[in-house]
Amino acid sequence: MFRRLRILVLLLILAVVAMSTWTDSVYSTRWNAPLTVALYPINGDGSDITANYIADLAQADFESLEAFFRTESAEYGVTLQRPVWITLAPPLGALPPAPPRGGNMFQVMIWSLHFRAWSWWVPEKPPGPTARIRMFLTFHDPNLTTTLDHSTALRKGLIGTAQLFADRRASGSNFVVIAHELMHTLGATDKYDPRTNLPLLPNGYAEPGRKPLYPQRLAELMAGRIPISASSAEIPESLREVIVGGDTAAEIGWSKK
């Protein structure tokens, strides 16, 4: 009897989680109300430079990130004045679980569950409305770290991590990374070749019909790079060099294809 009751409880928990995941994915891409996003800064290396950088962060620093989503969504007919509403949460003192490097499907699944469980226990809450999406921003002192680990995000759970530099001069490229991972939580897919990191033609190009094709002037957000030639691409310096392409817009509910 106890065994049957335990199985029933587990099935009920799974049903609640599945329903919650489905509800989150549907309502997060309806675009009939602002999508609230909480950003949680984290000191990734314990350095004083990183700590001071995080301490100086303010809500106003992320206005250009909101403006990017407002401008790009308007291109596809979204009429919200504030499609993405970003709030800055208090800094966290713990790092999110790192995804497995080269892990198999089972290892990735275990990490995904671990990450979601970890995020549920985050005590700090940002000001303003309850966030639908939570992004954990891990900052690193560029004097200590020159190459950042891969950022990642989960649609199930609407959470993501972004590996960033604790340097005001890197704010533009940091915002590109945050925007890219935020879009993953909404169902947008990568549009670059994982073997080469080169944007895929045509859906990874901002201007696939441009003549001559190279060099491109802009990056498609989910491709993450500006194609300079068929074999080279550059990381954009800011969101001013980035657009959301048609395929990505369709994936997140901005348009229908």
C-alpha positions as CSV (number, residue, x, y, z in Angstrom):
1,M,0.0,0.0,0.0
2,F,2.8,2.4,0.9
3,R,4.6,1.6,-2.3
4,R,1.5,2.4,-4.4
5,L,1.0,5.7,-2.4
6,R,4.6,6.7,-3.1
7,I,4.3,6.0,-6.8
8,L,1.1,8.0,-6.9
9,V,2.7,11.0,-5.2
10,L,5.6,10.9,-7.6
11,L,3.3,10.7,-10.5
12,L,1.4,13.7,-9.2
13,I,4.6,15.7,-8.8
14,L,5.6,14.8,-12.3
15,A,2.2,15.9,-13.6
16,V,2.5,19.3,-11.8
17,V,6.0,19.8,-13.1
18,A,4.9,19.0,-16.7
19,M,1.9,21.2,-16.5
20,S,4.0,24.1,-15.0
21,T,6.6,23.7,-17.8
22,W,3.9,23.7,-20.5
23,T,2.2,26.7,-19.0
24,D,5.5,28.6,-18.7
25,S,6.4,27.9,-22.4
26,V,3.0,29.0,-23.7
27,Y,2.6,32.2,-21.6
28,S,6.2,33.3,-22.1
29,T,5.7,33.6,-25.9
30,R,2.2,35.1,-26.1
31,W,3.6,38.7,-26.0
32,N,0.4,40.2,-24.6
33,A,2.1,41.4,-21.5
34,P,5.7,42.3,-20.6
35,L,8.0,39.3,-20.1
36,T,9.7,39.8,-16.8
37,V,13.3,38.8,-16.6
38,A,15.4,38.8,-13.4
39,L,19.2,39.1,-13.7
40,Y,21.3,37.7,-10.8
41,P,24.9,38.8,-10.7
42,I,27.5,36.3,-9.4
43,N,31.2,36.7,-8.6
44,G,32.7,33.9,-10.7
45,D,36.3,34.2,-9.4
46,G,36.1,35.9,-6.0
47,S,38.3,38.8,-7.1
48,D,37.9,42.3,-5.7
49,I,37.7,43.7,-9.3
50,T,34.7,41.5,-10.0
51,A,33.1,42.3,-6.6
52,N,33.5,46.0,-7.2
53,Y,32.1,45.7,-10.7
54,I,29.0,43.9,-9.5
55,A,28.5,46.4,-6.6
56,D,28.4,49.2,-9.2
57,L,25.8,47.6,-11.4
58,A,22.5,49.4,-11.5
59,Q,19.1,48.8,-13.1
60,A,19.8,51.6,-15.6
61,D,22.8,49.7,-17.0
62,F,20.4,47.3,-18.7
63,E,18.1,49.8,-20.4
64,S,19.8,49.1,-23.8
65,L,19.0,45.4,-23.4
66,E,15.3,46.3,-23.0
67,A,15.5,48.7,-25.9
68,F,16.9,46.0,-28.1
69,F,13.9,43.7,-27.5
70,R,11.5,46.6,-27.9
71,T,13.0,47.7,-31.3
72,E,13.4,44.1,-32.7
73,S,10.0,42.9,-31.6
74,A,8.3,46.0,-33.2
75,E,9.8,44.9,-36.5
76,Y,7.5,41.9,-36.3
77,G,4.4,43.7,-35.2
78,V,4.7,43.3,-31.4
79,T,3.0,46.5,-30.0
80,L,4.1,46.2,-26.4
81,Q,6.0,49.3,-25.2
82,R,8.0,47.1,-22.9
83,P,8.0,43.5,-24.3
84,V,10.9,42.6,-22.0
85,W,11.0,44.0,-18.4
86,I,14.4,43.5,-16.8
87,T,15.0,43.6,-13.1
88,L,18.3,43.5,-11.3
89,A,18.3,41.0,-8.4
90,P,20.7,41.1,-5.4
91,P,24.0,39.3,-6.0
92,L,24.2,35.6,-5.3
93,G,27.0,34.1,-3.3
94,A,26.9,30.6,-5.0
95,L,27.6,29.5,-8.5
96,P,25.0,27.5,-10.5
97,P,26.0,23.9,-11.3
98,A,28.2,23.8,-14.4
99,P,27.0,21.8,-17.4
100,P,29.0,18.7,-18.2
101,R,31.7,19.1,-20.8
102,G,31.1,16.7,-23.6
103,G,28.6,14.9,-21.5
104,N,26.2,12.3,-22.9
105,M,22.4,12.7,-22.9
106,F,22.0,11.2,-19.5
107,Q,24.6,13.5,-17.9
108,V,23.1,16.5,-19.5
109,M,19.6,15.5,-18.2
110,I,21.0,15.1,-14.7
111,W,22.7,18.5,-14.9
112,S,19.4,20.0,-16.2
113,L,17.5,18.6,-13.2
114,H,20.3,19.8,-10.8
115,F,20.3,23.3,-12.3
116,R,16.5,23.6,-12.1
117,A,16.5,22.3,-8.5
118,W,19.3,24.8,-7.6
119,S,17.4,27.7,-9.1
120,W,14.3,26.8,-7.1
121,W,16.2,27.4,-3.8
122,V,17.6,30.8,-4.8
123,P,16.4,33.0,-1.8
124,E,17.0,36.5,-3.2
125,K,14.1,38.1,-5.1
126,P,14.5,41.2,-7.3
127,P,12.2,44.2,-6.9
128,G,9.1,44.6,-9.0
129,P,6.9,41.9,-10.4
130,T,7.6,38.2,-10.1
131,A,10.1,37.2,-12.8
132,R,9.1,34.6,-15.4
133,I,12.6,34.1,-16.6
134,R,15.8,34.1,-14.4
135,M,19.2,34.6,-15.8
136,F,22.3,34.0,-13.6
137,L,25.2,36.2,-14.7
138,T,28.6,34.9,-13.7
139,F,31.2,37.7,-14.0
140,H,34.9,37.2,-14.4
141,D,37.9,39.5,-14.0
142,P,39.4,39.8,-17.5
143,N,42.9,40.0,-15.9
144,L,42.4,36.5,-14.5
145,T,40.3,35.0,-17.3
146,T,40.7,35.6,-21.0
147,T,38.4,32.8,-22.3
148,L,35.0,32.3,-20.9
149,D,33.1,29.0,-20.5
150,H,30.1,28.3,-22.6
151,S,26.9,30.0,-21.6
152,T,23.7,28.0,-21.6
153,A,19.9,28.2,-21.0
154,L,16.9,25.9,-20.5
155,R,13.5,26.3,-21.9
156,K,12.2,23.9,-19.2
157,G,12.4,26.1,-16.1
158,L,13.0,29.3,-18.0
159,I,16.5,29.7,-16.6
160,G,19.9,30.4,-18.0
161,T,23.5,31.2,-17.2
162,A,25.7,33.7,-18.9
163,Q,29.5,33.8,-18.6
164,L,30.6,37.5,-18.8
165,F,33.5,39.8,-18.2
166,A,33.5,42.2,-15.3
167,D,34.6,45.2,-17.4
168,R,32.5,48.2,-18.5
169,R,34.3,48.0,-21.9
170,A,32.7,44.6,-22.4
171,S,29.2,45.6,-21.6
172,G,28.1,45.6,-25.2
173,S,29.3,42.0,-25.9
174,N,28.0,40.9,-22.5
175,F,24.5,42.1,-23.5
176,V,24.7,40.1,-26.7
177,V,25.4,36.9,-24.7
178,I,22.6,37.7,-22.3
179,A,20.1,38.3,-25.1
180,H,21.2,35.1,-26.9
181,E,20.7,32.9,-23.8
182,L,17.4,34.7,-22.9
183,M,16.1,33.8,-26.4
184,H,17.0,30.1,-25.8
185,T,14.6,30.1,-22.8
186,L,11.9,31.1,-25.2
187,G,12.6,28.3,-27.6
188,A,15.0,30.0,-30.1
189,T,17.6,27.6,-31.5
190,D,21.2,28.2,-32.4
191,K,21.9,29.2,-36.0
192,Y,25.6,28.4,-36.2
193,D,27.7,25.4,-37.0
194,P,28.8,24.0,-33.6
195,R,32.0,22.6,-35.2
196,T,33.2,26.0,-36.5
197,N,31.0,28.5,-34.8
198,L,30.3,30.0,-38.2
199,P,26.7,31.3,-38.9
200,L,24.6,29.0,-41.1
201,L,23.4,30.4,-44.4
202,P,20.7,31.6,-44.8
203,N,18.9,31.6,-41.4
204,G,22.1,32.5,-39.5
205,Y,22.7,35.6,-41.6
206,A,21.2,39.0,-40.9
207,E,21.2,39.9,-44.6
208,P,21.2,36.6,-46.5
209,G,20.2,38.4,-49.7
210,R,23.0,41.0,-49.6
211,K,25.0,41.5,-52.7
212,P,27.9,40.9,-52.5
213,L,27.2,38.5,-49.6
214,Y,30.4,39.4,-47.8
215,P,31.2,41.1,-45.6
216,Q,27.9,41.1,-43.7
217,R,27.2,44.3,-41.6
218,L,25.3,42.7,-38.8
219,A,24.9,39.5,-36.8
220,E,21.8,37.4,-36.4
221,L,21.3,37.0,-32.6
222,M,21.1,33.3,-32.5
223,A,24.1,32.9,-34.9
224,G,26.1,35.2,-32.6
225,R,28.7,36.4,-35.2
226,I,29.0,38.7,-38.2
227,P,30.1,36.7,-41.3
228,I,33.1,38.4,-42.9
229,S,33.7,35.7,-45.4
230,A,32.6,32.1,-46.0
231,S,35.3,31.0,-43.5
232,S,35.5,33.8,-40.9
233,A,33.2,35.7,-38.7
234,E,33.5,38.4,-35.9
235,I,31.8,38.7,-32.6
236,P,29.6,41.8,-32.5
237,E,30.7,44.5,-30.1
238,S,27.2,45.5,-29.1
239,L,23.5,44.9,-29.7
240,R,23.7,47.8,-32.3
241,E,25.3,45.2,-34.6
242,V,22.7,42.5,-34.0
243,I,19.2,41.8,-35.3
244,V,16.6,39.0,-34.7
245,G,16.1,37.1,-38.0
246,G,12.8,35.8,-39.3
247,D,13.3,32.2,-38.2
248,T,14.2,33.2,-34.7
249,A,11.2,35.6,-34.5
250,A,8.9,32.7,-35.5
251,E,10.4,30.4,-32.9
252,I,9.6,32.8,-30.0
253,G,6.2,33.8,-31.2
254,W,6.9,37.2,-32.7
255,S,5.7,36.1,-36.1
256,K,4.3,33.2,-38.0
257,K,6.0,31.5,-40.9
